[in-house]
């Protein structure tokens, strides 16, 4: 398996595979901001927005490849506020259903942390559905669970679910 960072041009080359990863996760009921019935227009609008953010330098997109096919992805949304230059939000951790529990998520998390360190982003945070298998992954990777918010997001099949908030400090930030 290879983990690599995509620029906007490289994203266009694998756009269909990125869309497939998102469709796969939504079909499995993961709460990623989309409801069941996700169509090509919504997929295109979402990935176009990500591509624009990558081109602007406000987002990092990492992908996991196996035998030339994308099997997973994760994003770092880099805070653009002057007082938030030390933090980044991990978003859209997607691992294809045929590759789950094989170390893809762990490898993507580790690669995201390396990227964050290289960008001087010492605080990573994320939210995930409370009670989901993803919580085990984040706990094992050294993230700290802060708490949860009830009825935070609607699952693809229409049920309101709580979200759990997690963070990890990669290096201490000193005041200037």
N, C-alpha and C positions, 0 to 999 in steps of 0.2 A: 504494500500500500504506500502511496505517495501522498503527502500533504503539500499543497502549494497555494500561494496567494495569487488571486486573479486580478488583473487590471481590467479596465472597461472593455478593451478589445478582446481579451481572452474570454470575458463573460459572454460576449456575443457568439463566440464559437461554440459554447456549451449551453446556450440558453435553453434548448429543448430538454437537456438533461437536468438543469436546475429546476425547470418547471415540473418535470417528472418527480423529482425528490419532494417538492412541496405537495404535489397531488397525492403522492403516496402517504405522506404524513397526515394530511387532512382526511384522507380515506380511512386511516387507522384511528381517527377520532382525536388527534392531537390539537390542542387549542393554540393556534398560531396566528390568530387574527382573522381567520377565514371561516366561512360556514360551508356546509355540504353544498355541492353544486357549483363549486369553483369552476369558472369557465376560462377559455383562452384569453378573453379580453381582460379579465381580472388578473390572470397570471402575467400577461404582457405588461400591464400597468405596474404591477408590483416589481417585477424584475427590471423594468425600465427605470423606476425610481432608485432601486439599489445601484444600478449601473451608473446613474448620474451622481449618486453619493460617492461611489468608488472613484469616479473621474475627478470629483471635487476634492477628494482626500479626506472626507468626513466619515468614511466607512471602509473597513477592511473585510474582504470576502475570502475565506479560506475554503478549499475543497479537499476532500479525500478521494483519491482515485485508485481503482484496482483494475488492472488489465485494460487501462484506457477508458474505463467508465466511472462516472461520478457515483460514489456510494455514500457520501455525506458532505455536509457543509455547515459552517458556522460564521457568524458575522460579529465584528466589533464595531459598534456605533460610537464613534469618538466624540465626546462632549465638545461642543464648539464655543461654549461660554468661557469668558476669560477666567472666571473663578473655578472652572471645572477641568482644567487642562491635565489634571492628574487622574481622570477617571474615564472609563469606557464601559458601555453596556454590552454584554454578550446577548446576541439575539439569534433566533431562528436556527437552533441546533437541530439539524435534520440528518438522520441516518436511515438509509433505505431499509425497509422491513426485512429483507433477506440478509442484512448485514448487522443487525442489532445484536448486542451482547458478544461482539467479537473484537472489541477494543477500538472501534472507529471513533466513538464519542470521546473516549479518553485521549486518543491521539489528537483529535481536533481541539480539545480543551487545552492540552499541553502546547500545541502550536499557537493557539490564540494567546496564551500567556506569554510565550516568547515574543510574539508580535507586539503585544501590549508593552512589555518591558523595553523593546526596541524603540517604542514611541513615547517612552517615559510616562506610561499610564499605569500607575501602581495600584489603583483600586478598580477592581472588576466587580460588576454586580449584574444580577439577572433575576428574572421571575420565571417560574414554571408552575404548572398545575400542582397544587398541593396533593400529596399522596401518590403522585405518579412515580414510575420507575426512575425518571430522570433525577429525582431527589437523591436517590442512592448514589448515582454517578457523581453529583456535585459534592455530596458529603465525603465520599472516598477521595475526591480530588482536593480536599482541604478547604472547601467553601464553608462559610458559616451561615446557618439559617437564622434570619432575623425575626421572621414571623410570617403571618399570612393575612390576606385580605379576603373576606367572604364575597361570594358572588361576583368575582372580578371580571370573568370573561365567559362568554357563551361557547360551549363546545360546538364542533361542526354539526352535531345532531340536535342542537337546541337546548342543552341543559346548562344551567349556570353553575360554574365551578369556582372554588377558591384558588388563589394563587399564592405561592410561597416565594418570599424574597430571600435571596442569597447574595453573599459577597465574599471576596477574597482580597486580602491586601498582599501585593507582591513585593512591595518595599515601603518602608515608612516615609512619609512626606514631612519635610521640615518646613517651618514657616520662614518666609523671607523677610 
